[in-house]
Amino acid sequence: MDNRAAKITTTNLAHPSVLDNVRAKQCPEDYSRGLHKHSQTTRRESVTLSADDSDGMFTHAPVPLWEGDFSEVKRRFNQLKRHCTDDVRKYFKKHPEEVLALARMVKIVRVNNETLRLYDAAGTVDFREGRSLIFNKNSFEVFKEELIAFWMGRTSFTSEKINLTLAGASKIILIHVCIPPGFEHNWAKVCVAITDITEIEDRMRNLAVSERKYRSVFNAVQTAVLLADLPTGVIIEVNKSTRRLFGESDNELVGLHLADMLQGEESDGVRALLHLHANRPGSGKQVFHIRHRNKGLIPVFATANAIEGDANVIVMSLVPAGETLPMRSAESKVGTPYVDPGTKLTQREHEILRLICRGKTNRTIAQHLCISDKTVDTHRTRIMQKLNTHCVVDLVNLAIANKLA
């Protein structure tokens, strides 16, 4: 393995003179301008690197890395501790120009390829000379927190901040800085690893926007809608219309089982509906009677659907029966004498209609009346024909509106 040391040119970002004269009252807004001016006047020197990267691990690492020399920062800290202050945060607040001066003292020793790619830099020199563009006001504040962490004796620091590339693009990064073992006394070697989280943050913002839109629509819809955990049947969310329908608050509904809102056989019907969805996702329809806090039992038409892409959540909409159809049959016309729809039905059809309105399936009705499933289906078809309805929803609404259920 080739162990020859490599030489690169580095920019000394700090003048070695004492900083007691550095008291120009520069504010954080002047940070970039100050660094840019300084980068044009500082001298260049050659630094001999060790054979640490003889295998190219640093240079070709798949994550952005750079190495800095903070030894002059360490020396300045020692001066401050001896003569100036114990509370460095208060000191930096009173003297923001000190943070700028300390930033100038940091020497960039080497930069890997991923860092150059991240910041759109043509090479190491391009990165160093463009540092005034990369590190903005937000970086100034993060660097101050990094200095405070090192002042307190910590050897690592992690934070999120915003940098600009040399092309002017904004990057949200997660930066991790550490002083490796053996350099705690002089900070001559400080390692910096960067994770570009711009895309993640963008997705999180878009997700938050979608969540706000969903909340707005979910609560604005006039139909009562609730979400429940499919395996357990426990209610996990309700909208405003559901709260009005039950006369209850969020806290009183969330956490209940769907079956707890009903009584007797209808509770079993809800459990059967959940079981149906658990084994064969799709939609299911039932008629239930829910209990309002003050109004007593209210017949509702319930439709349940599993959320696409999430088989563990079921959406149930509840529409009070009778809200969608007028009291009269669909065939009634203005000026035509009203005929009670119940007079068209036989006693057996009345009996089957009441069971349909209670949410019973053909099989359950057949077992209850000791007839075949096919016979029940024939009666159902005849009832719908006599009442001029074309689906179970209209049939149930008409029956409830005309007190046939």
Number of C-alpha atoms within 10 A of each C-alpha: 5 7 11 10 12 13 11 13 15 19 20 22 24 20 15 9 8 10 14 9 7 13 12 10 12 17 14 19 12 14 23 20 14 17 21 15 11 18 20 11 10 14 13 11 11 12 14 13 14 12 13 12 14 15 12 11 11 20 19 14 13 12 17 23 23 22 20 19 21 21 19 20 22 21 14 18 19 13 15 14 14 10 9 12 13 12 12 19 15 11 15 16 12 11 17 20 21 23 22 23 22 21 20 20 21 20 23 23 22 21 21 21 20 20 23 20 13 17 23 17 20 12 14 20 17 14 21 21 18 18 21 20 19 23 19 20 18 14 19 20 14 18 20 20 16 21 22 17 15 18 18 11 9 14 18 16 19 17 13 17 20 19 21 20 20 20 11 12 11 14 18 18 18 16 19 17 19 20 23 14 10 10 14 17 10 15 22 20 21 23 16 19 17 19 16 17 15 15 11 11 13 12 12 12 12 12 12 12 12 12 12 12 11 12 12 12 12 18 16 12 12 13 17 22 23 24 23 24 20 20 14 14 23 19 20 17 17 22 21 19 19 23 18 13 20 21 15 15 13 14 10 11 22 17 15 15 19 22 18 15 17 18 14 9 14 21 18 13 21 24 17 12 19 26 16 14 22 17 8 10 17 15 15 15 16 23 27 26 22 20 17 16 12 9 10 10 14 14 20 23 22 22 17 22 19 24 14 11 7 9 16 17 23 26 19 21 17 22 20 19 24 20 11 13 17 12 15 16 21 13 10 12 10 6 6 8 8 12 11 11 17 16 9 13 15 12 11 10 17 19 15 24 23 17 18 22 25 20 22 20 16 19 15 15 21 18 12 12 13 9 12 13 15 12 12 20 17 10 17 18 14 14 20 16 11 12 19 17 19 11 10 17 20 20 22 28 27 26 25 19 19 17 12 17 18
